[in-house]
Amino acid sequence: MASSPNFVSSGSISVRLTEFCGPDPVELEMRGSWNVKDADGSILLAGSNFRGWLTPDPTGVLLGARLLGNKTCTLSTDGDAGIRLRDKTYRGELQIKTTRGASGLPHDLDIVLQLPLEDYVLGVLCGEMPSSTPGAEEALRAQAVVARTWALWKTNLSGKPLRDTPADQKFVGVDFETQAAQRAVTATEGLILAHAGELIPAFFHADCGGETANSAAVGFTKRQWAPLSGVKDANCISPFKWSRTIPASTLDSFARTHGLGNWISRLQASARDSGGRWLKIELTGPSARGPFFGEDLRTGFAVPSALWQKLTVLADGSLVIAGTGNGHGVGLCQKGALNAAQKGHDYREILKHYYPESLISTLYINS
């Protein structure tokens, strides 16, 4: 890959820690010197070592017995990895506020972790890939570049904190870090993927089933991206095979939710890609009919992929779907990347395969 135009970033990422957001108090430990600042940067509280609770209250956030108020405040420590929520340790600082419930009063905690970009990439790498697998080094490097690119693309697009779940990228704390993952992040520090002077939406998934998908065809992007047009993947060998039973109640609920009526009377593929992935599906109910993306049904029916090979209707109205692959199929296939790495391909070759016509670019931090 050649070099593309450089990009600039603040060097930090915001991540909503979804497990801790909600109406329940959260156990918090801060190690070493710490402080709490308001939105203007003024210190509200300070101390050394703390163990207690963050609690949502109609009057605002409580840190132990101390009221921090209704506005966003920032908790930070002087030491590295000095914040622990329940049983998970994090680098960075916490931005905390309460959000309003149905009553109009502050009701839920909203906890967002602000941390350096490279620390975030490390947390994603350990959350998304088995970083201790032998021979995985180059696949980990490829995943690091992809995770960094996707995070910046999504943040620039939405302007909101990323979720720490696979709905964005699965991010885990310090407790799960491995040396292999740390080496991969260090080796690719600041590297991102671009096309025609833009960051690409560098999607990835677990198992493509032998061929990756076109991002526009599955409804992930509104426009065609050459690096996300889909490729054959000879390294995704022995794809995951699965079978799931979709209860009649789930089918009926889907029909009602999407305005088809009280049940689905017909379901068939109206478009598939060359790998057999169901791109468009025609559904008919007593009230309406309409095309859906295969991805809509993959998520709606909670099945691993849209690579459906056999459908069987049972006597009770439930539907058995058998297929292969795992995930949406767009971008890097983690299984294929791992196999490619174990065959001796380096991360640049892996990225070139899964994102054709993309260029590796350097990210500059705006200090």
N, C-alpha and C positions, 0 to 999 in steps of 0.2 A: 504494500500500500504506500502511496505517496503521501505527502503532507498536505493538509488543507488549511484554510484560514484559521487563525487562532481565536479562541474564545476567552471571555473574561467572566469571573465569578467572584462573589463575596467570600467564597471559601467555607461557608457554613450551610447547614441544612436544618430545617425544622421538621421534627417527627412527632406526630401525635401518638402517645402511648395509650392505645385504645383500651388495653386491659385495665388501666387504672382510672379511666374516665367514667364518671357516673355518680350515683348518689351515695356510694359507700365510702366510709373513711379509709384511708390508705396509710399503712405503716411506712414511715420514712426514717432513714438513718443518714446523717451527714457526718462524714469523718474529717477531723482536723478543723481548721478555721473555716467559718462559713458566714454568709450574710444574705439578707433579703433586701432587695431594692424595689422601689416602686417604678412606675413607667417613666418617670423623669430621671431615674438613676440615683435618687436619694436613698440612703440606707434606712430601712425601717427597723431591722433587727440585725444583730451580729452576735457571734459566740464561737465556742470551740466544742466540737462534738455535739451531736443531738440525736436523740432517739425518741420518737413519739409518733403522732398521727397528724396527717393532713385531713381536715374534715370540712365538707361543704356545710354552710350554715346560711340561714336567711339573711344574716348580716354580712356574709362574705366568706372568705377562706380562713379557717383556723389552723395555725401551726401550734400544736399542743393546745395551750389555753390562750394563746395570743391571737388577736384578730388582725389579719392582714388587709382586710377590706374587700371591696367588690371589684376593683380594677386589677388588671394583670400585674402580677409581681414576679420577680425573678429570684430564684434560689440558686446560689453558686457556692462552690468550695474552692479552697486554694490548691488542694491536692488533686492528682489525677485519679479518676474513677472513685470519686469521693461520695457519690450519691447512690443510695440503695433504696429501692421501692419494693416492699415485701421481700422476696428472695432474689431480686434481680439488681445487678449493679450497672451503673451507667457512667460514661464520661459526659462532659458538657454541663449545661445548666438547665434548670427547669423553669419554664414559664407557666404560671398557674393562675387560673381565675375560676370563678363560678359562672355557670350558664343558667339561664332562667328556665324553669319548668312551666307546666300548664297554669300554675297559680300566678305566674308573673314574677315570682320571687326567685332569687338565686337558689338553685337546687342541686346541680351536678357539678362535680369537679371536671375541669378541662386541663389536662396536663400535657404540655408540649416540651419535648427535649430539643434544645438547640446545641448542636455539636459540630466540630470540624467535618468537612466533606469526607476526608479520607477515613476518619473514624466511622462515619456512617457507612461508607462502602465496606469496611471491614465487618461491620455488624450485619450487613446484607449478605455478604459472602458466606458468613458462618450460618446465616439463617436459611439461605437458599440452596447451598450445595454441600455434599459430604466432603468437607475439606481435608479429612484424614485419609481419603482413599489413595492407595499407592498409584503413582503415575499421573496424578491429577494436576500437577503444577501448571501446565500450560492451559488447561481448561479453567482453572481458577483465575489465571491472569485474564483470560478472555471474559469470564464472568465479571471480573472487577471492572473492566473497561465498560462493559454493557451496563452494569448497575450504576456506575457513575454517570454515564450518558443519560440513561432513562430518568434518573433522579433529577438532573438539571433540566431535561426536556419537560418533565411533568411539572416541576416547580415553576418554570417559566410560563407554562401554559395556564396553570390554575392560580398561582400566587398563594396557594394554601399549604399548610404543613402536609407532609406525606404521612400516610397511615403506616403503622409498623406491621401490617398484616399482608398476606399475598394479594389483597385488593390493590395494593401498590407494590411494595416489595417487602418480604418478610425480613424484619430487622430484629436482631437480638442483642443483648447487652454483653458486657465484658466477660461474663462467666463462661461464654461459649467460644471465645476466641481460641484459635490454634496458630501455631507458628507457621504452618503452611499458608494459611490465609493471610497472615501478616506479611509474609514474603511476597505474595501475589499482589497485594495492595501497594507495597513499597516499589515493586518492580514496574508497576504501571501508573505510578502517581501522576495525576494530572492528565492522563490520556483519555480521550473521548472519541466518539464516532460522529462523522458529519457527512453530509451530501449536499452538493450545490450551495455551500456556504451556510448550511443550517445543521443544527443538532438533529439527529434522527430519533424517532421514538423507538428506542432499542428494546422492543419487547423480547421476552424469552419464556421458555416453558420447559416441562420435564421430559417429554417423549413425543416426537413428531410422528411416529409410526412409519417413518421412511421418506416423508416429504413434508417440508414446512409449507405454511399457508401464506397466501397473499393477504396483506393486512387490510386492504380496501374490500376485498371479496368477502372477508368474514365480518366486516363492519367495524373494524378497530380504528381505521383512519378514513377520513372523508375523501382523501385524494390518493392517487397511486404514488408509492415510494419505490423507486428502483431497488434500494437495498432490502425492501420488505416484500418483494414480489413472489417469494417462495422458491425453494430449491429442492432438488432430490438430495436425499441424505443416506448414502451408503453406509455411514458409520452408525446409524441408528438401527442396529441389528437386533433381531428378536424383540420386537416392540411389545410393550405391555399389553396383555390380552385381558379383557374384563367382561363381565355380564352383570347387569343391574335390573332389578324388577321395579318398575314405576307403578305404585299403587293407583287404582282407579281414582281415589280421592285426590291425589296429586294432579292427575290429568284433568279432573273436573275443576279443581281450583285454578289451574293454569288457564283453562277455557274461560272461566268467569272473570278472572283478573284482566284478561286481554280482550274481553268483549265478544267472545265467540258464542256465548250461551252457557248452558249448564254442563256441557260435555263436549268432547272431541269426537266427531264421527269419522273423520278421515285425516290421515297424516301420511304425506309422501314427499320425497325429495324432488324439488324443481330445479336444483342446480348442485352439482358436485364438482370438486376440483379433480385434477388428474391423479391425486393420491387417494381418492375415494371419500374425502371429507365432505360432509353435508354442508353446503354453503347456504342454500336457501331451502326452506321447508314450507310446503303448502299445508295449512291446517284449515279444516272445515268444521264448523259447529252449527247448531240449529239457528243461531242468530246472525252469523257472519262467517266470512272466510278471509284468509289473508296470508301473505308470505311473511315468514319470520327468518331471521338469520339462524343458522345452525347453532351459533354461539348462544342465542337466546334460549334455546331448548337445552343446550348443554348445562347452562347455569340453572335454568328453571327446573330441570329434572334432576340436577345434581349428579350428572354422570361424568366420567373422567374426560371424555373427548367427544368431538363430533364425527369421528371416524367410525360410523355405524355400519356394521356388516350384516346384521340380521335382526329383524324385529318380529316378535311373536306376541299375539294377543291371547291372553288367557281367558278362561270361562268367566272369571269374576270381573272382567273389564280392565285388569291391570295389563301392563305392557312390559315385556322383557326385551331389553336392548343389549346386544352383544357387539363389542367393538374392540379397537386397539388404540394405543397411544394414550397420552396423559397430558392434558392442558390444551390451550387454544391453538397451538401449532405455529404461532407467528414468531419469527426471529430465531434466536439461538436455541437449539435443542440441547438441553443439558446432557442427556444420555449420549447423543452423538458427539458432543464436544469432548466428553470424558473418554470415549472410545478413540477419538482422533488423537487426543493427547497421549494416550497409552500406546498409540502406534508411532509416536514420534513427531507429530505435527506441532508447530509452535503456535502461540496464541494469535499471532498476526495471520497465519494461514487459516486458523479456525474462524476468526472474525471475517476474513475475506470471503470464506465459503458461505457463511450464514447471512452476511450483509453485503452482497455483491454491489460494486460501484461506490461503496462507502470509503471514506478516508479516515485515517487516524490523525487526530489533531491534538494540539497541546492546549490545555486550559491554564490561563494565567489568573492568579488571585489578585483581586483589586484591594489593595490595602489602604 
